[in-house]
Structures are given as structure tokens and as C-alpha cells.
Amino acid sequence: MKTLGIIVCTVRRSPPFLEAGFFKRLALEGRRLGIGLLIFSPKHVDWNRLRVKGWTFSPEAKQWIAGEHPLPTLVYDRCFYTDSNQFRDYKPFVQRLDQSPHVQLLGRGLVGKWDTHLILSRNPSLLPYLPETQKWEGPDKALLFMDQHEKILIKPNGGSHGKGVAAILQTAGGYQVHGRTRENRLFHLSFKEESSLKQWLNRFVANTRYVMQPYLPLNTPEGRPYDLRMLIQKNERGEWKTTGMAIRTGKPHGLTSNLHGGGRAEKAVPFLLRHFQRDQVSDIMEKIRWLAAVVPPHIERHHGRLLELGLDVGIDTDGRIWLLEVNSKPGRSVFVLSGQKEVFHQATLLPIRVAQAILNRQTGG
């Protein structure tokens, strides 16, 4: 049986990896298509023997079974890094897989918000949709940036699920800061003195790479932050197709709409029609579809092979579109939570069907 490998970062749980439900659905669909699924850490490869310790799903036992297997020739990267230290820890092992003549990666993970911003900025037609973005280079530069924009947003360069994101506002009495800690706890702070704010920022950012952007008014009239998540995937013929989209809303007066922070999801067009005029919604959807057509092939040209992308789009109170984030390892739960079960089904199964087409080509099928 042909095998698709999936690389993960191991965690202390059973089974010892995230997304077990997603992988179970892939395993069951793969079995129907004659493709096995092997979950493994890139650290567990024996390169001398081209074998790896990992986990396969047993429908009969209804559980994940640990064992040793041949190293798969096709690998899907679903490594999620909790911080920059873990990224650096796993990076050489993922690179070894990527550079091996025995292995083909379905796609290469994007390396961070700053580098992705630089790639997007190389396309002049995308510039009107990109928030001004600067690298974090210490509190002094952040204060200069705040002089230009009054209120700014700082967020980790790596994927954060809304964790470690903070908004900083200059007020008549000093500064106000609110956001989420790296443990995903909400916080609100006030500082009268610039020096106190600087000290706090140094502790908050620490050694993590950050970026800064102007704070954009991306809220409903009730004060709920929201964005539009779009999932774009390659089909079996290697063509980019939009699988689906949904709106994610956060808690009132919160900072992010991320589902990990207690957000909720709903279908996109009905939500937009409640908050904008019909002709505005038509214009918004036209621009969003244009982004879906332009962004994936542009990033792929400058970054390397990709399988799927999640685009997070902000819509400000004037109806202007902002491309907030691009994610090469997008989740799918937004479609379940918004009641789009068929979209979720397609989004989940497409990777295994793409893998089947590639594996057939590898073996001359």
C-alpha cells in the first residue's frame, strides 16, 4: 500500500500529537483509496535505514497504533510550533526531509509574518491590501511607530492563534495595553510613564520575533472583532481552488477573532449583509475572490511548492479590504462551527486525494 506521511510536533497527550480527529478522517478516506497514513515526528527518522517510528490508525481497534515503518516518499507538513524555540528545535529535521532525494513534501511551510509580508509586497497590485508592517526592533521603535498611528498592534512573527498579541494605545494620561498572553489569557494594563511601558514591552516580547502594524477598526458596531477566513487548496490537477470561506467573530471589545480565543463562526455573506449595503457586499466579495486568485500563485512563485493556504481578510468600517495574514497550515474547524459540513468534508479530504494523484505519478500510475 502507498503511504502518505504527516509530520507533527509531539505533545504530552494520547495520541501524542494535535489534530488527531482530522488525521483519523484522512486515514479512513486514505484506506478507501488504497493509501496508508503514517503520523510521525521529523525527529524520529532513521536515515541510515530509511525507516521511521510513528503512528497509524486502526479502524478495527479504533485507536492509533505505534510502530516502525518505511520512510514515506510523500510527506504533508502539519508541524505547529508553540514558540520560536520549538521552531528552531525542529527546523533542521524538517529541512533534512525537504532536502532528501527520497522524500517529496506536499508543500513548504511559510516562515513567518515578516517574510510573507515581503513576498506579498513584491506584487504592486497587492500593496493597497497590505497593512503597513514593520519588524519589532525594541520599545523605542514601537513608540515612534505609535507617534505615526496613535494605536498599534504587535504580534508574534510565527503563527500564534491570537496568543501573545497586544494593542497599544496612547492616551492623554499615558498608555493603555490590552491583548492575550502566550497562555491565551486576556489582559488590560495602564501605564502612566513611558519608561514603565518600555520595561513591560521588553518582558512581554522577550526573545520572540514580533511585527508591528497600525491598529485597524475591524469590529462590528457592537464591538466584536471579526475577520473572514478563506481556505484555498490545490485539487488533484494542481489547480488552486477556493474551498470555502467563513466569518470568525471574537468576544465583545476583544482584540482577535481567533477561535482558540473563544471566537465563533458563521457564513460569510449573510453576516456581511447585516453590516453593509448590498452593493458594498458585492464589491467586498469581488475583491476577496480576486485576492484568492492572485495570492496563492504569487506566494508559490517566490516561496516554493504549496498545497493549501488560509487567507485571513479584515474588512474595516468603511468596507475596505485588508489582507491580515496568510497561513500555510490552515485549520478547518471554522467550517464545522459555521454549519458548512460539506465544505468541511471537501477541505478535509482534498489533501489525501492530491496525495493519491502524486503517489500514482511517482509509481507510473
VOPAGU-2260 file (C-alpha; in pm, 1 decimal, decimal comma):
REM VOPAGU-2260
SITE   aa  ch    i         X         Y         Z
SITE  MET   A    0       0,0       0,0       0,0
SITE  LYS   A    1     123,5     352,1     -84,4
SITE  THR   A    2     170,1     575,8     218,6
SITE  LEU   A    3     128,7     945,5     291,8
SITE  GLY   A    4     339,6    1062,0     583,4
SITE  ILE   A    5     234,3    1352,1     806,9
SITE  ILE   A    6     496,4    1522,6    1021,4
SITE  VAL   A    7     390,5    1664,6    1357,8
SITE  CYS   A    8     539,2    1816,0    1671,3
SITE  THR   A    9     485,9    1566,3    1950,5
SITE  VAL   A   10     297,3    1668,6    2265,7
SITE  ARG   A   11     230,5    1510,0    2605,2
SITE  ARG   A   12    -107,9    1354,0    2541,9
SITE  SER   A   13    -258,9    1040,9    2389,8
SITE  PRO   A   14    -217,8    1018,7    2099,2
SITE  PRO   A   15      97,4    1237,0    2126,2
SITE  PHE   A   16       6,1    1486,6    1851,7
SITE  LEU   A   17    -254,5    1754,1    1771,0
SITE  GLU   A   18    -531,0    1724,9    1506,1
SITE  ALA   A   19    -597,0    1354,3    1576,6
SITE  GLY   A   20    -957,5    1390,2    1457,0
SITE  PHE   A   21    -850,6    1542,5    1123,8
SITE  PHE   A   22    -587,2    1270,9    1074,0
SITE  LYS   A   23    -840,1     997,0    1155,5
SITE  ARG   A   24   -1069,1    1123,4     877,0
SITE  LEU   A   25    -770,5    1134,3     638,7
SITE  ALA   A   26    -674,3     779,6     738,1
SITE  LEU   A   27   -1024,6     643,1     674,6
SITE  GLU   A   28   -1050,8     818,5     337,0
SITE  GLY   A   29    -699,4     701,8     250,1
SITE  ARG   A   30    -791,6     343,7     327,0
SITE  ARG   A   31   -1084,2     370,6      83,7
SITE  LEU   A   32    -840,7     499,5    -182,9
SITE  GLY   A   33    -571,9     241,9    -108,0
SITE  ILE   A   34    -338,4     485,4      71,9
SITE  GLY   A   35    -197,0     436,1     420,9
SITE  LEU   A   36    -140,8     724,4     660,7
SITE  LEU   A   37     161,2     748,2     891,0
SITE  ILE   A   38     192,9    1021,0    1154,5
SITE  PHE   A   39     547,4    1085,0    1274,0
SITE  SER   A   40     784,6    1340,5    1418,5
SITE  PRO   A   41    1065,1    1453,7    1183,3
SITE  LYS   A   42    1297,1    1380,8    1478,9
SITE  HIS   A   43    1214,4    1009,1    1464,3
SITE  VAL   A   44    1362,7     929,9    1120,4
SITE  ASP   A   45    1642,7     670,5    1098,2
SITE  TRP   A   46    1822,4     797,4     787,7
SITE  ASN   A   47    2063,4     502,5     772,1
SITE  ARG   A   48    1777,5     255,4     735,3
SITE  LEU   A   49    1520,2     496,8     584,1
SITE  ARG   A   50    1270,4     393,2     849,6
SITE  VAL   A   51    1066,0     593,0    1098,3
SITE  LYS   A   52     876,5     538,7    1422,9
SITE  GLY   A   53     523,2     669,5    1400,8
SITE  TRP   A   54     152,2     604,6    1442,6
SITE  THR   A   55    -112,2     451,0    1215,6
SITE  PHE   A   56    -486,6     443,9    1279,1
SITE  SER   A   57    -655,6     106,4    1322,7
SITE  PRO   A   58   -1030,1     118,4    1239,2
SITE  GLU   A   59   -1074,4    -222,2    1399,5
SITE  ALA   A   60    -913,7    -120,3    1730,7
SITE  LYS   A   61   -1043,5     239,6    1690,4
SITE  GLN   A   62    -711,3     379,9    1810,1
SITE  TRP   A   63    -367,4     495,2    1698,8
SITE  ILE   A   64    -102,4     222,4    1696,0
SITE  ALA   A   65     270,3     297,5    1742,8
SITE  GLY   A   66     518,6     111,2    1523,5
SITE  GLU   A   67     817,7     131,1    1289,5
SITE  HIS   A   68     761,6     175,7     916,1
SITE  PRO   A   69     949,9     259,4     594,5
SITE  LEU   A   70    1001,1     633,9     547,4
SITE  PRO   A   71     714,0     759,9     325,0
SITE  THR   A   72     810,7     911,7     -10,3
SITE  LEU   A   73     539,6    1181,0      20,2
SITE  VAL   A   74     504,8    1395,8     334,9
SITE  TYR   A   75     242,2    1650,7     447,4
SITE  ASP   A   76     376,9    1910,3     695,4
SITE  ARG   A   77     142,5    1972,5     991,0
SITE  CYS   A   78     407,3    2077,3    1244,5
SITE  PHE   A   79     271,8    2355,1    1467,3
SITE  TYR   A   80     530,0    2543,9    1670,9
SITE  THR   A   81     432,6    2695,8    2005,6
SITE  ASP   A   82     723,0    2942,9    2003,1
SITE  SER   A   83    1043,8    3034,6    1819,5
SITE  ASN   A   84    1249,1    2796,4    2036,6
SITE  GLN   A   85    1042,9    2498,7    1922,5
SITE  PHE   A   86    1066,0    2617,9    1562,2
SITE  ARG   A   87    1445,2    2631,5    1584,6
SITE  ASP   A   88    1446,1    2289,0    1753,1
SITE  TYR   A   89    1250,2    2121,2    1470,8
SITE  LYS   A   90    1382,4    2324,0    1175,8
SITE  PRO   A   91    1692,8    2111,2    1092,4
SITE  PHE   A   92    1486,9    1789,8    1099,8
SITE  VAL   A   93    1221,3    1932,4     864,9
SITE  GLN   A   94    1494,9    2068,4     635,8
SITE  ARG   A   95    1657,0    1723,5     622,1
SITE  LEU   A   96    1327,5    1580,0     495,3
SITE  ASP   A   97    1284,2    1863,5     245,1
SITE  GLN   A   98    1635,5    1812,7     105,0
SITE  SER   A   99    1619,7    1433,0      90,6
SITE  PRO   A  100    1607,1    1274,3    -257,9
SITE  HIS   A  101    1386,6    1003,5    -105,3
SITE  VAL   A  102    1109,0    1240,3       7,9
SITE  GLN   A  103     873,1    1490,7    -156,6
SITE  LEU   A  104     695,0    1745,4      64,2
SITE  LEU   A  105     339,9    1834,4     -38,4
SITE  GLY   A  106     422,9    2194,6      45,5
SITE  ARG   A  107     673,9    2406,2     233,0
SITE  GLY   A  108     552,2    2590,4     540,8
SITE  LEU   A  109     567,5    2970,5     531,8
SITE  VAL   A  110     841,4    3101,4     757,4
SITE  GLY   A  111     668,9    3391,7     934,3
SITE  LYS   A  112     461,8    3707,3     902,8
SITE  TRP   A  113     755,7    3933,8     815,8
SITE  ASP   A  114     894,1    3721,4     530,6
SITE  THR   A  115     542,2    3659,2     400,0
SITE  HIS   A  116     480,6    4035,8     402,0
SITE  LEU   A  117     798,9    4089,2     199,0
SITE  ILE   A  118     685,7    3829,1     -56,3
SITE  LEU   A  119     338,8    3984,9     -86,6
SITE  SER   A  120     491,2    4333,9    -120,1
SITE  ARG   A  121     670,9    4225,5    -437,1
SITE  ASN   A  122     335,8    4231,6    -618,9
SITE  PRO   A  123     237,7    4601,1    -669,0
SITE  SER   A  124    -129,3    4512,2    -718,7
SITE  LEU   A  125    -142,5    4367,7    -363,9
SITE  LEU   A  126       5,3    4673,6    -190,5
SITE  PRO   A  127    -332,1    4852,4    -133,1
SITE  TYR   A  128    -450,0    4547,3      65,4
SITE  LEU   A  129    -145,8    4515,6     294,1
SITE  PRO   A  130    -136,5    4691,4     632,1
SITE  GLU   A  131     188,8    4877,2     693,4
SITE  THR   A  132     413,2    4622,2     865,1
SITE  GLN   A  133     742,2    4673,9    1045,9
SITE  LYS   A  134     977,9    4441,5    1227,8
SITE  TRP   A  135     987,9    4467,4    1603,6
SITE  GLU   A  136    1321,3    4625,7    1693,8
SITE  GLY   A  137    1257,2    4728,1    2052,4
SITE  PRO   A  138    1024,2    4959,0    2250,7
SITE  ASP   A  139    1178,5    5280,9    2117,3
SITE  LYS   A  140    1088,0    5194,0    1759,6
SITE  ALA   A  141     739,3    5089,5    1876,0
SITE  LEU   A  142     686,2    5431,1    2034,0
SITE  LEU   A  143     796,3    5603,3    1711,4
SITE  PHE   A  144     552,4    5385,8    1519,9
SITE  MET   A  145     281,8    5484,3    1767,6
SITE  ASP   A  146     355,0    5853,4    1708,6
SITE  GLN   A  147     252,5    5791,1    1346,8
SITE  HIS   A  148     -56,4    5577,9    1413,7
SITE  GLU   A  149    -172,0    5654,0    1773,1
SITE  LYS   A  150    -279,1    5289,6    1822,8
SITE  ILE   A  151     -71,8    4991,2    1708,6
SITE  LEU   A  152     -85,7    4613,2    1714,2
SITE  ILE   A  153     211,6    4389,6    1792,4
SITE  LYS   A  154     202,2    4016,7    1720,8
SITE  PRO   A  155     445,8    3724,6    1712,0
SITE  ASN   A  156     615,7    3664,9    1378,5
SITE  GLY   A  157     520,8    3296,2    1394,7
SITE  GLY   A  158     167,5    3153,1    1399,2
SITE  SER   A  159      10,3    3238,2    1733,8
SITE  HIS   A  160    -368,3    3158,6    1727,8
SITE  GLY   A  161    -409,0    3508,4    1875,5
SITE  LYS   A  162    -173,1    3432,2    2165,2
SITE  GLY   A  163      86,8    3695,9    2251,0
SITE  VAL   A  164     -95,5    3967,7    2051,5
SITE  ALA   A  165    -130,2    4313,9    2207,1
SITE  ALA   A  166    -274,3    4652,6    2112,0
SITE  ILE   A  167    -106,5    4967,7    2247,0
SITE  LEU   A  168    -294,8    5297,8    2263,4
SITE  GLN   A  169    -153,3    5636,8    2356,9
SITE  THR   A  170    -395,0    5835,3    2576,9
SITE  ALA   A  171    -391,5    6174,5    2747,5
SITE  GLY   A  172    -292,2    6004,1    3073,6
SITE  GLY   A  173     -30,0    5767,3    2934,3
SITE  TYR   A  174     -72,4    5433,7    2760,2
SITE  GLN   A  175    -326,0    5150,5    2757,1
SITE  VAL   A  176    -239,7    4795,4    2651,8
SITE  HIS   A  177    -474,0    4501,5    2602,8
SITE  GLY   A  178    -440,5    4160,5    2442,7
SITE  ARG   A  179    -368,4    3796,4    2520,1
SITE  THR   A  180     -75,3    3637,0    2695,4
SITE  ARG   A  181     110,6    3342,3    2540,6
SITE  GLU   A  182    -103,9    3126,0    2769,4
SITE  ASN   A  183    -408,8    3279,9    2595,0
SITE  ARG   A  184    -527,3    3480,5    2898,1
SITE  LEU   A  185    -687,0    3821,9    2841,9
SITE  PHE   A  186    -520,3    4125,1    2998,7
SITE  HIS   A  187    -575,2    4502,0    3024,7
SITE  LEU   A  188    -299,1    4729,1    3156,0
SITE  SER   A  189    -239,2    5101,8    3200,0
SITE  PHE   A  190      93,4    5283,9    3218,3
SITE  LYS   A  191     141,2    5647,4    3315,0
SITE  GLU   A  192     512,4    5654,5    3239,8
SITE  GLU   A  193     680,0    5574,9    2908,4
SITE  SER   A  194     961,8    5402,1    3096,1
SITE  SER   A  195     716,3    5159,9    3263,7
SITE  LEU   A  196     563,6    5071,1    2926,8
SITE  LYS   A  197     910,3    5005,9    2780,5
SITE  GLN   A  198    1001,0    4773,9    3067,5
SITE  TRP   A  199     678,4    4580,6    3026,7
SITE  LEU   A  200     724,6    4552,4    2648,4
SITE  ASN   A  201    1074,9    4412,4    2692,8
SITE  ARG   A  202     939,9    4143,4    2927,1
SITE  PHE   A  203     635,4    4070,0    2708,9
SITE  VAL   A  204     824,2    4032,0    2380,3
SITE  ALA   A  205    1138,1    3882,5    2540,2
SITE  ASN   A  206    1331,6    3685,3    2275,6
SITE  THR   A  207    1035,3    3622,1    2044,1
SITE  ARG   A  208    1036,1    3775,9    1696,9
SITE  TYR   A  209     749,0    4025,0    1656,9
SITE  VAL   A  210     598,5    4251,5    1391,4
SITE  MET   A  211     406,4    4579,3    1431,3
SITE  GLN   A  212     106,3    4711,4    1236,8
SITE  PRO   A  213    -138,9    5000,3    1274,5
SITE  TYR   A  214    -448,1    4900,8    1472,4
SITE  LEU   A  215    -730,5    4874,3    1218,2
SITE  PRO   A  216   -1103,4    4923,8    1301,0
SITE  LEU   A  217   -1214,2    4567,7    1220,8
SITE  ASN   A  218   -1513,4    4545,5    1454,9
SITE  THR   A  219   -1889,2    4514,8    1433,0
SITE  PRO   A  220   -2097,1    4806,8    1570,5
SITE  GLU   A  221   -2130,2    4602,4    1893,8
SITE  GLY   A  222   -1750,6    4598,7    1928,9
SITE  ARG   A  223   -1688,0    4237,0    1824,8
SITE  PRO   A  224   -1361,6    4191,4    1630,3
SITE  TYR   A  225   -1409,5    3984,0    1316,4
SITE  ASP   A  226   -1232,6    3863,5    1006,0
SITE  LEU   A  227   -1303,1    3644,4     706,7
SITE  ARG   A  228   -1112,8    3314,1     678,6
SITE  MET   A  229   -1079,0    3176,9     326,4
SITE  LEU   A  230    -938,6    2830,2     252,5
SITE  ILE   A  231    -772,9    2786,1     -88,2
SITE  GLN   A  232    -642,9    2441,9    -183,7
SITE  LYS   A  233    -491,2    2264,5    -480,2
SITE  ASN   A  234    -700,2    1995,7    -644,0
SITE  GLU   A  235    -578,2    1668,4    -794,8
SITE  ARG   A  236    -471,3    1852,9   -1113,0
SITE  GLY   A  237    -259,4    2103,9    -918,3
SITE  GLU   A  238    -505,7    2391,3    -973,9
SITE  TRP   A  239    -581,1    2642,9    -697,8
SITE  LYS   A  240    -949,4    2642,1    -594,4
SITE  THR   A  241   -1133,5    2825,0    -315,2
SITE  THR   A  242   -1282,1    2552,3     -96,2
SITE  GLY   A  243   -1482,8    2783,2     127,3
SITE  MET   A  244   -1496,5    3088,5     349,4
SITE  ALA   A  245   -1647,7    3187,7     683,5
SITE  ILE   A  246   -1656,5    3480,1     924,0
SITE  ARG   A  247   -1487,8    3448,2    1264,0
SITE  THR   A  248   -1605,4    3684,5    1539,5
SITE  GLY   A  249   -1437,9    3737,7    1875,2
SITE  LYS   A  250   -1568,5    3839,4    2213,9
SITE  PRO   A  251   -1704,6    4195,9    2254,0
SITE  HIS   A  252   -1423,4    4450,8    2287,4
SITE  GLY   A  253   -1164,8    4175,4    2245,8
SITE  LEU   A  254    -861,4    4200,6    2023,5
SITE  THR   A  255    -878,2    3894,7    1797,4
SITE  SER   A  256   -1145,5    3679,2    1637,2
SITE  ASN   A  257    -942,3    3360,6    1668,1
SITE  LEU   A  258   -1143,6    3050,4    1752,8
SITE  HIS   A  259    -875,8    2943,7    2003,5
SITE  GLY   A  260    -958,4    3257,8    2198,7
SITE  GLY   A  261   -1327,5    3176,1    2232,6
SITE  GLY   A  262   -1444,6    3315,0    1898,2
SITE  ARG   A  263   -1737,3    3184,3    1695,8
SITE  ALA   A  264   -1801,1    3133,7    1325,5
SITE  GLU   A  265   -2080,3    3189,1    1074,2
SITE  LYS   A  266   -2138,9    3201,4     699,2
SITE  ALA   A  267   -1976,9    3498,6     528,4
SITE  VAL   A  268   -2238,9    3658,0     301,2
SITE  PRO   A  269   -2531,7    3665,1     549,3
SITE  PHE   A  270   -2300,6    3822,7     808,6
SITE  LEU   A  271   -2176,5    4090,8     566,2
SITE  LEU   A  272   -2530,3    4173,3     453,0
SITE  ARG   A  273   -2620,0    4254,4     814,4
SITE  HIS   A  274   -2338,7    4509,0     838,3
SITE  PHE   A  275   -2301,3    4656,4     486,0
SITE  GLN   A  276   -2522,9    4764,8     196,7
SITE  ARG   A  277   -2584,3    4501,1     -70,4
SITE  ASP   A  278   -2372,9    4682,3    -332,9
SITE  GLN   A  279   -2090,5    4713,9     -78,7
SITE  VAL   A  280   -2107,9    4339,3     -12,2
SITE  SER   A  281   -2086,3    4269,3    -386,8
SITE  ASP   A  282   -1775,0    4488,0    -407,2
SITE  ILE   A  283   -1621,6    4324,1     -97,8
SITE  MET   A  284   -1680,3    3972,9    -233,0
SITE  GLU   A  285   -1537,2    4064,7    -573,0
SITE  LYS   A  286   -1214,6    4189,1    -410,7
SITE  ILE   A  287   -1191,7    3884,5    -183,5
SITE  ARG   A  288   -1226,6    3648,5    -480,5
SITE  TRP   A  289    -957,1    3847,2    -661,2
SITE  LEU   A  290    -722,6    3800,4    -364,2
SITE  ALA   A  291    -799,7    3428,0    -366,8
SITE  ALA   A  292    -697,6    3409,2    -732,7
SITE  VAL   A  293    -381,1    3622,5    -704,3
SITE  VAL   A  294    -220,3    3547,9    -365,8
SITE  PRO   A  295    -156,5    3168,5    -377,7
SITE  PRO   A  296      25,5    3153,4    -714,9
SITE  HIS   A  297     223,6    3469,4    -629,5
SITE  ILE   A  298     346,1    3327,2    -296,9
SITE  GLU   A  299     421,9    2991,3    -459,1
SITE  ARG   A  300     638,9    3157,8    -726,4
SITE  HIS   A  301     856,2    3323,8    -462,2
SITE  HIS   A  302     839,1    3070,2    -178,9
SITE  GLY   A  303     817,7    2723,6    -331,4
SITE  ARG   A  304     559,4    2448,9    -364,2
SITE  LEU   A  305     240,5    2478,4    -156,0
SITE  LEU   A  306     -67,2    2261,9    -104,0
SITE  GLU   A  307    -313,0    2495,7      67,5
SITE  LEU   A  308    -339,0    2844,2     215,3
SITE  GLY   A  309    -565,7    3010,0     468,2
SITE  LEU   A  310    -617,4    3379,9     395,5
SITE  ASP   A  311    -740,2    3599,4     682,4
SITE  VAL   A  312    -907,2    3911,5     546,7
SITE  GLY   A  313   -1012,9    4212,7     751,6
SITE  ILE   A  314   -1296,6    4444,9     646,6
SITE  ASP   A  315   -1290,0    4785,2     814,5
SITE  THR   A  316   -1588,4    5002,3     896,9
SITE  ASP   A  317   -1561,9    5174,7     554,5
SITE  GLY   A  318   -1571,3    4838,5     374,0
SITE  ARG   A  319   -1201,7    4847,8     283,4
SITE  ILE   A  320   -1031,0    4509,0     246,8
SITE  TRP   A  321    -709,5    4420,7     433,1
SITE  LEU   A  322    -506,4    4103,7     387,9
SITE  LEU   A  323    -416,0    4035,9     751,5
SITE  GLU   A  324    -243,4    3700,0     741,4
SITE  VAL   A  325    -154,7    3405,9     518,3
SITE  ASN   A  326    -126,6    3061,5     677,2
SITE  SER   A  327      21,8    2756,5     501,8
SITE  LYS   A  328    -113,4    2515,6     766,3
SITE  PRO   A  329    -477,0    2626,9     792,7
SITE  GLY   A  330    -733,3    2468,1    1021,7
SITE  ARG   A  331   -1079,4    2356,9     914,3
SITE  SER   A  332   -1296,3    2383,7    1227,4
SITE  VAL   A  333   -1435,5    2720,6    1113,2
SITE  PHE   A  334   -1648,4    2534,1     857,0
SITE  VAL   A  335   -1798,4    2297,9    1114,6
SITE  LEU   A  336   -1872,6    2586,5    1350,1
SITE  SER   A  337   -2037,7    2788,0    1071,0
SITE  GLY   A  338   -2259,9    2494,6     971,3
SITE  GLN   A  339   -2084,9    2425,5     637,9
SITE  LYS   A  340   -2043,2    2049,8     674,8
SITE  GLU   A  341   -1995,9    1980,4     303,5
SITE  VAL   A  342   -1723,0    2243,9     278,3
SITE  PHE   A  343   -1556,3    2089,2     584,1
SITE  HIS   A  344   -1579,6    1745,9     420,7
SITE  GLN   A  345   -1413,8    1869,3      99,9
SITE  ALA   A  346   -1148,4    2067,2     289,8
SITE  THR   A  347   -1057,9    1760,9     494,5
SITE  LEU   A  348   -1043,2    1504,9     214,6
SITE  LEU   A  349    -868,9    1705,6     -57,7
SITE  PRO   A  350    -512,5    1654,2      78,8
SITE  ILE   A  351    -543,5    1274,2      64,1
SITE  ARG   A  352    -684,2    1291,5    -290,4
SITE  VAL   A  353    -397,6    1517,2    -400,7
SITE  ALA   A  354    -158,4    1270,7    -235,3
SITE  GLN   A  355    -318,7     984,7    -428,5
SITE  ALA   A  356    -261,6    1166,9    -759,8
SITE  ILE   A  357     104,6    1237,4    -673,4
SITE  LEU   A  358     173,3     884,5    -549,3
SITE  ASN   A  359      22,5     742,7    -867,4
SITE  ARG   A  360     257,0     962,4   -1071,7
SITE  GLN   A  361     555,0     857,7    -855,9
SITE  THR   A  362     484,1     491,7    -936,3
SITE  GLY   A  363     390,9     548,6   -1300,2
SITE  GLY   A  364      18,6     501,4   -1238,9
